[in-house]
């Protein structure tokens, strides 16, 4: 195998990552838009955050399963249900990572906004790896 044989594979992987980034941005926009709309409607912040996050997970599943990992989506039945469950688990792991980073950094006296930005990067990486190597393998 030559370097030329490997280059297209590398480019294909980059495209999958680029599509995943776009799906993540779209899901985050839906999450934050829902959160802001519910806050404006007088919903308590915790409830608004949970609803926004849940809708964001659903949007991310739709985008990921149809545009990012379409070739790796289980065809149906129990395999598809298991894949959806693993996707939700990966999202909850990402949420846990985010919560630990923001909570720990805030307790240490760091600006929570900076901690949140760091948490986004770490959580994105963790969920990308879980989804690429476990959920959509």
N, CA, C and O of each residue as an XYZ file, in Angstrom:
548
protein
N       0.847     -1.172      0.000
C       0.000      0.000      0.000
C       0.898      1.242      0.000
O       1.876      1.314      0.744
N       0.558      2.197     -0.827
C       1.342      3.421     -0.933
C       0.662      4.553     -0.173
O      -0.461      4.414      0.312
N       1.364      5.664     -0.082
C       0.810      6.853      0.566
C      -0.423      7.330     -0.190
O      -1.373      7.819      0.422
N      -0.420      7.196     -1.494
C      -1.573      7.618     -2.287
C      -2.815      6.796     -1.949
O      -3.932      7.310     -2.008
N      -2.629      5.530     -1.598
C      -3.758      4.688     -1.226
C      -4.350      5.099      0.120
O      -5.547      4.926      0.350
N      -3.542      5.628      0.987
C      -3.984      5.999      2.327
C      -4.644      7.381      2.335
O      -5.567      7.608      3.117
N      -4.199      8.298      1.495
C      -4.702      9.673      1.486
C      -6.221      9.751      1.324
O      -6.855     10.499      2.068
N      -6.836      9.019      0.393
C      -8.301      9.111      0.284
C      -9.026      8.630      1.538
O     -10.069      9.174      1.898
N      -8.484      7.627      2.195
C      -9.100      7.139      3.429
C      -9.048      8.232      4.491
O     -10.020      8.455      5.212
N      -7.908      8.908      4.582
C      -7.765      9.997      5.556
C      -8.760     11.121      5.247
O      -9.386     11.661      6.159
N      -8.905     11.471      3.970
C      -9.859     12.519      3.594
C     -11.282     12.117      3.929
O     -12.065     12.950      4.385
N     -11.634     10.853      3.711
C     -12.968     10.378      4.036
C     -13.233     10.493      5.537
O     -14.321     10.900      5.945
N     -12.253     10.139      6.351
C     -12.409     10.273      7.806
C     -12.605     11.727      8.202
O     -13.405     12.030      9.087
N     -11.880     12.623      7.555
C     -12.033     14.041      7.855
C     -13.435     14.518      7.505
O     -14.006     15.338      8.223
N     -13.992     14.015      6.415
C     -15.343     14.409      6.036
C     -16.359     13.936      7.069
O     -17.302     14.661      7.386
N     -16.178     12.734      7.593
C     -17.075     12.231      8.632
C     -16.978     13.129      9.857
O     -18.000     13.486     10.444
N     -15.773     13.496     10.247
C     -15.600     14.393     11.392
C     -16.227     15.752     11.108
O     -16.865     16.328     11.989
N     -16.058     16.275      9.899
C     -16.656     17.568      9.545
C     -18.179     17.499      9.619
O     -18.821     18.422     10.119
N     -18.753     16.410      9.125
C     -20.208     16.242      9.211
C     -20.659     16.121     10.670
O     -21.711     16.637     11.046
N     -19.857     15.439     11.483
C     -20.187     15.299     12.906
C     -20.138     16.661     13.601
O     -20.997     16.970     14.427
N     -19.151     17.459     13.273
C     -19.057     18.806     13.848
C     -20.295     19.619     13.479
O     -20.878     20.288     14.331
N     -20.696     19.560     12.211
C     -21.895     20.298     11.780
C     -23.149     19.789     12.486
O     -24.004     20.582     12.882
N     -23.264     18.467     12.647
C     -24.410     17.907     13.370
C     -24.407     18.387     14.820
O     -25.460     18.709     15.370
N     -23.242     18.434     15.431
C     -23.121     18.892     16.818
C     -23.512     20.355     16.958
O     -24.203     20.734     17.904
N     -23.071     21.170     16.016
C     -23.430     22.598     16.042
C     -24.939     22.765     15.877
O     -25.558     23.573     16.569
N     -25.528     21.995     14.956
C     -26.978     22.066     14.758
C     -27.745     21.652     15.999
O     -28.705     22.313     16.394
N     -27.320     20.550     16.616
C     -27.990     20.072     17.829
C     -27.829     21.077     18.973
O     -28.769     21.316     19.731
N     -26.645     21.657     19.093
C     -26.411     22.662     20.130
C     -27.288     23.890     19.901
O     -27.804     24.471     20.855
N     -27.456     24.281     18.653
C     -28.316     25.433     18.343
C     -29.766     25.155     18.741
O     -30.438     26.024     19.296
N     -30.239     23.956     18.459
C     -31.599     23.582     18.852
C     -31.725     23.540     20.375
O     -32.700     24.037     20.937
N     -30.735     22.945     21.034
C     -30.708     22.881     22.494
C     -30.785     24.292     23.077
O     -31.654     24.575     23.903
N     -29.898     25.161     22.659
C     -29.839     26.516     23.224
C     -31.073     27.342     22.846
O     -31.573     28.115     23.662
N     -31.560     27.184     21.624
C     -32.764     27.906     21.206
C     -33.976     27.491     22.024
O     -34.774     28.329     22.442
N     -34.106     26.189     22.249
C     -35.203     25.675     23.068
C     -35.078     26.188     24.493
O     -36.053     26.648     25.088
N     -33.869     26.106     25.034
C     -33.596     26.582     26.389
C     -33.993     28.054     26.532
O     -34.699     28.421     27.471
N     -33.543     28.885     25.608
C     -33.850     30.321     25.669
C     -35.349     30.579     25.530
O     -35.906     31.416     26.241
N     -35.998     29.864     24.618
C     -37.435     30.057     24.417
C     -38.222     29.664     25.671
O     -39.155     30.361     26.070
N     -37.841     28.557     26.277
C     -38.539     28.120     27.484
C     -38.290     29.064     28.652
O     -39.197     29.331     29.440
N     -37.059     29.574     28.766
C     -36.791     30.573     29.817
C     -37.663     31.805     29.612
O     -38.232     32.338     30.565
N     -37.764     32.251     28.371
C     -38.593     33.422     28.059
C     -40.062     33.180     28.370
O     -40.803     34.114     28.675
N     -40.481     31.912     28.290
C     -41.870     31.561     28.578
C     -42.113     31.376     30.079
O     -43.230     31.069     30.496
N     -41.065     31.563     30.888
C     -41.219     31.480     32.332
C     -40.964     30.104     32.926
O     -41.239     29.881     34.105
N     -40.442     29.179     32.128
C     -40.129     27.838     32.630
C     -38.879     27.935     33.503
O     -37.965     28.700     33.195
N     -38.837     27.165     34.588
C     -37.671     27.149     35.478
C     -36.416     26.730     34.704
O     -36.494     25.870     33.827
N     -35.255     27.331     35.020
C     -34.026     27.046     34.280
C     -33.638     25.567     34.206
O     -33.210     25.098     33.152
N     -33.781     24.831     35.306
C     -33.395     23.414     35.286
C     -34.277     22.640     34.309
O     -33.779     21.835     33.522
N     -35.580     22.881     34.360
C     -36.504     22.194     33.450
C     -36.235     22.611     32.002
O     -36.228     21.771     31.102
N     -36.016     23.897     31.783
C     -35.734     24.391     30.434
C     -34.453     23.775     29.889
O     -34.367     23.420     28.714
N     -33.467     23.655     30.757
C     -32.195     23.054     30.356
C     -32.373     21.581     30.004
O     -31.830     21.115     29.002
N     -33.118     20.853     30.809
C     -33.337     19.423     30.563
C     -34.107     19.193     29.268
O     -33.765     18.300     28.492
N     -35.144     19.992     29.031
C     -35.925     19.848     27.804
C     -35.074     20.202     26.591
O     -35.085     19.487     25.589
N     -34.341     21.301     26.680
C     -33.472     21.700     25.575
C     -32.428     20.646     25.253
O     -32.193     20.325     24.088
N     -31.805     20.113     26.292
C     -30.789     19.081     26.106
C     -31.396     17.826     25.483
O     -30.797     17.225     24.591
N     -32.574     17.431     25.944
C     -33.241     16.239     25.416
C     -33.601     16.403     23.944
O     -33.399     15.487     23.147
N     -34.126     17.549     23.587
C     -34.455     17.788     22.181
C     -33.172     17.844     21.348
O     -33.142     17.369     20.213
N     -32.121     18.422     21.913
C     -30.824     18.448     21.230
C     -30.290     17.047     20.961
O     -29.734     16.792     19.893
N     -30.455     16.129     21.929
C     -30.028     14.739     21.735
C     -30.811     14.115     20.576
O     -30.233     13.434     19.729
N     -32.121     14.347     20.541
C     -32.953     13.794     19.461
C     -32.513     14.329     18.101
O     -32.415     13.571     17.136
N     -32.252     15.619     18.026
C     -31.787     16.219     16.774
C     -30.431     15.636     16.384
O     -30.188     15.348     15.212
N     -29.554     15.464     17.361
C     -28.223     14.913     17.057
C     -28.339     13.483     16.539
O     -27.618     13.100     15.618
N     -29.244     12.687     17.125
C     -29.460     11.325     16.631
C     -29.908     11.351     15.166
O     -29.378     10.615     14.334
N     -30.878     12.196     14.865
C     -31.390     12.267     13.489
C     -30.279     12.661     12.527
O     -30.100     12.023     11.489
N     -29.536     13.703     12.863
C     -28.451     14.153     11.981
C     -27.333     13.122     11.892
O     -26.813     12.860     10.807
N     -26.964     12.539     13.021
C     -25.877     11.552     13.025
C     -26.255     10.293     12.258
O     -25.454      9.771     11.482
N     -27.460      9.811     12.472
C     -27.855      8.553     11.830
C     -28.161      8.717     10.351
O     -28.098      7.744      9.599
N     -28.489      9.924      9.922
C     -28.838     10.129      8.511
C     -27.753     10.796      7.691
O     -27.691     10.604      6.477
N     -26.892     11.581      8.336
C     -25.902     12.347      7.582
C     -24.456     12.048      7.939
O     -23.569     12.224      7.104
N     -24.203     11.603      9.152
C     -22.824     11.387      9.582
C     -22.427      9.918      9.469
O     -21.432      9.584      8.826
N     -23.206      9.054     10.094
C     -22.877      7.623     10.158
C     -23.918      6.777      9.424
O     -24.197      5.655      9.844
N     -24.487      7.283      8.356
C     -25.593      6.604      7.669
C     -25.253      5.161      7.290
O     -26.127      4.295      7.332
N     -24.014      4.894      6.925
C     -23.615      3.535      6.515
C     -23.492      2.580      7.696
O     -23.439      1.366      7.495
N     -23.445      3.093      8.911
C     -23.265      2.241     10.081
C     -24.521      2.114     10.940
O     -24.464      1.525     12.020
N     -25.641      2.645     10.490
C     -26.872      2.579     11.269
C     -27.470      1.181     11.157
O     -27.582      0.622     10.066
N     -27.846      0.634     12.294
C     -28.488     -0.686     12.314
C     -29.792     -0.626     11.526
O     -30.499      0.381     11.554
N     -30.101     -1.706     10.829
C     -31.257     -1.702      9.928
C     -32.599     -1.648     10.650
O     -33.560     -1.105     10.106
N     -32.687     -2.183     11.832
C     -33.958     -2.127     12.539
C     -33.991     -3.102     13.696
O     -32.993     -3.737     14.035
N     -35.165     -3.204     14.290
C     -35.374     -4.148     15.380
C     -34.550     -3.833     16.609
O     -34.286     -2.675     16.935
N     -34.149     -4.907     17.283
C     -33.426     -4.774     18.549
C     -32.062     -4.104     18.350
O     -31.600     -3.369     19.223
N     -31.419     -4.357     17.206
C     -30.113     -3.742     16.946
C     -30.239     -2.222     16.851
O     -29.382     -1.495     17.354
N     -31.292     -1.745     16.215
C     -31.501     -0.298     16.083
C     -31.847      0.306     17.443
O     -31.359      1.383     17.786
N     -32.681     -0.377     18.212
C     -33.039      0.100     19.547
C     -31.801      0.163     20.439
O     -31.615      1.127     21.182
N     -30.960     -0.861     20.364
C     -29.720     -0.884     21.151
C     -28.820      0.282     20.743
O     -28.218      0.933     21.597
N     -28.732      0.544     19.440
C     -27.891      1.638     18.956
C     -28.410      2.988     19.452
O     -27.622      3.847     19.847
N     -29.708      3.172     19.434
C     -30.288      4.420     19.949
C     -29.993      4.570     21.443
O     -29.650      5.656     21.909
N     -30.129      3.481     22.179
C     -29.854      3.519     23.623
C     -28.388      3.870     23.885
O     -28.087      4.669     24.772
N     -27.485      3.274     23.115
C     -26.058      3.591     23.279
C     -25.785      5.046     22.931
O     -24.927      5.679     23.547
N     -26.502      5.582     21.953
C     -26.345      6.983     21.586
C     -26.741      7.880     22.759
O     -26.035      8.834     23.086
N     -27.871      7.568     23.385
C     -28.325      8.342     24.546
C     -27.327      8.209     25.695
O     -27.024      9.194     26.368
N     -26.815      7.003     25.923
C     -25.814      6.806     26.972
C     -24.578      7.664     26.682
O     -24.023      8.277     27.593
N     -24.146      7.708     25.419
C     -22.984      8.541     25.075
C     -23.271     10.014     25.352
O     -22.386     10.748     25.793
N     -24.508     10.449     25.094
C     -24.888     11.837     25.390
C     -24.869     12.097     26.890
O     -24.433     13.158     27.337
N     -25.337     11.139     27.654
C     -25.335     11.300     29.111
C     -23.912     11.289     29.670
O     -23.622     11.990     30.640
N     -23.040     10.510     29.073
C     -21.619     10.550     29.471
C     -21.050     11.927     29.171
O     -20.326     12.495     29.988
N     -21.378     12.467     27.992
C     -20.936     13.824     27.652
C     -21.459     14.850     28.632
O     -20.743     15.776     29.014
N     -22.700     14.688     29.038
C     -23.279     15.594     30.040
C     -22.550     15.464     31.370
O     -22.279     16.466     32.032
N     -22.232     14.233     31.764
C     -21.493     14.013     33.005
C     -20.110     14.639     32.972
O     -19.673     15.253     33.946
N     -19.425     14.481     31.851
C     -18.095     15.088     31.684
C     -18.198     16.604     31.813
O     -17.396     17.236     32.500
N     -19.194     17.174     31.144
C     -19.387     18.629     31.194
C     -19.665     19.093     32.615
O     -19.082     20.072     33.081
N     -20.545     18.399     33.290
C     -20.908     18.761     34.662
C     -19.700     18.690     35.594
O     -19.487     19.584     36.414
N     -18.915     17.626     35.464
C     -17.730     17.479     36.329
C     -16.712     18.587     36.066
O     -16.147     19.144     37.007
N     -16.475     18.910     34.796
C     -15.484     19.942     34.478
C     -15.950     21.305     34.968
O     -15.192     22.020     35.624
N     -17.187     21.669     34.656
C     -17.692     22.986     35.069
C     -17.789     23.058     36.596
O     -17.409     24.064     37.196
N     -18.290     22.008     37.216
C     -18.408     21.999     38.676
C     -17.060     22.067     39.366
O     -16.874     22.835     40.310
N     -16.119     21.263     38.892
C     -14.785     21.249     39.500
C     -14.046     22.555     39.300
O     -13.423     23.077     40.224
N     -14.118     23.076     38.094
C     -13.418     24.337     37.813
C     -14.044     25.499     38.582
O     -13.336     26.371     39.086
N     -15.371     25.506     38.668
C     -16.054     26.570     39.424
C     -15.710     26.493     40.908
O     -15.486     27.517     41.554
N     -15.668     25.267     41.446
C     -15.307     25.091     42.859
C     -13.874     25.536     43.118
O     -13.540     25.959     44.224
N     -13.024     25.437     42.088
C     -11.634     25.854     42.221
C     -11.461     27.358     42.008
O     -10.348     27.879     42.082
N     -12.587     28.058     41.740
C     -12.534     29.505     41.590
C     -12.331     29.999     40.168
O     -12.111     31.193     39.964
N     -12.398     29.118     39.184
C     -12.241     29.547     37.793
C     -13.563     30.070     37.244
O     -14.635     29.715     37.735
N     -13.477     30.903     36.240
C     -14.663     31.458     35.585
C     -15.465     30.312     34.959
O     -14.926     29.571     34.137
N     -16.741     30.150     35.331
C     -17.540     29.038     34.806
C     -17.710     29.081     33.289
O     -17.884     28.035     32.664
N     -17.663     30.265     32.689
C     -17.786     30.360     31.222
C     -16.578     29.757     30.535
O     -16.707     29.086     29.511
N     -15.402     29.995     31.099
C     -14.179     29.396     30.558
C     -14.218     27.887     30.765
O     -13.846     27.116     29.880
N     -14.672     27.481     31.943
C     -14.800     26.047     32.230
C     -15.768     25.393     31.251
O     -15.515     24.286     30.776
N     -16.871     26.067     30.947
C     -17.861     25.521     30.013
C     -17.250     25.347     28.624
O     -17.503     24.341     27.961
N     -16.462     26.301     28.184
C     -15.799     26.185     26.874
C     -14.847     24.992     26.846
O     -14.807     24.245     25.868
N     -14.088     24.819     27.914
C     -13.201     23.651     28.012
C     -14.012     22.365     28.029
O     -13.648     21.379     27.389
N     -15.108     22.388     28.764
C     -15.956     21.203     28.865
C     -16.570     20.837     27.515
O     -16.712     19.656     27.197
N     -16.927     21.826     26.735
C     -17.485     21.555     25.402
C     -16.475     20.794     24.558
O     -16.830     19.829     23.881
N     -15.214     21.223     24.595
C     -14.172     20.565     23.805
C     -13.968     19.117     24.279
O     -13.910     18.196     23.464
N     -13.862     18.929     25.577
C     -13.628     17.580     26.114
C     -14.842     16.686     25.870
O     -14.693     15.544     25.435
N     -16.032     17.193     26.145
C     -17.254     16.421     25.957
C     -17.449     16.057     24.484
O     -17.833     14.933     24.163
N     -17.186     17.000     23.604
C     -17.284     16.723     22.163
C     -16.356     15.577     21.779
O     -16.757     14.663     21.060
N     -15.124     15.626     22.255
C     -14.138     14.591     21.933
C     -14.576     13.231     22.467
O     -14.497     12.227     21.761
N     -15.033     13.203     23.705
C     -15.473     11.943     24.311
C     -16.658     11.357     23.545
O     -16.654     10.170     23.218
N     -17.665     12.170     23.259
C     -18.840     11.642     22.565
C     -18.510     11.251     21.126
O     -19.043     10.263     20.620
N     -17.645     12.005     20.466
C     -17.217     11.641     19.106
C     -16.577     10.258     19.111
O     -16.919      9.405     18.292
N     -15.651     10.042     20.035
C     -14.964      8.753     20.096
C     -15.934      7.617     20.434
O     -15.868      6.545     19.834
N     -16.823      7.848     21.383
C     -17.807      6.815     21.728
C     -18.717      6.491     20.546
O     -18.995      5.325     20.267
N     -19.169      7.517     19.868
C     -20.088      7.288     18.754
C     -19.391      6.664     17.560
O     -19.952      5.793     16.896
N     -18.189      7.097     17.285
C     -17.440      6.568     16.149
C     -17.010      5.122     16.390
O     -17.071      4.301     15.475
N     -16.573      4.799     17.617
C     -15.996      3.490     17.885
C     -16.916      2.493     18.568
O     -16.636      1.295     18.565
N     -18.015      2.967     19.158
C     -18.900      2.044     19.864
C     -20.310      2.067     19.256
O     -20.818      1.027     18.836
N     -20.930      3.226     19.210
C     -22.324      3.317     18.776
C     -22.484      2.975     17.296
O     -23.340      2.169     16.932
N     -21.663      3.584     16.449
C     -21.787      3.410     14.991
C     -20.581      2.656     14.432
O     -19.983      3.095     13.450
N     -20.224      1.552     15.031
C     -19.050      0.800     14.537
C     -19.423     -0.149     13.430
O     -18.561     -0.853     12.905
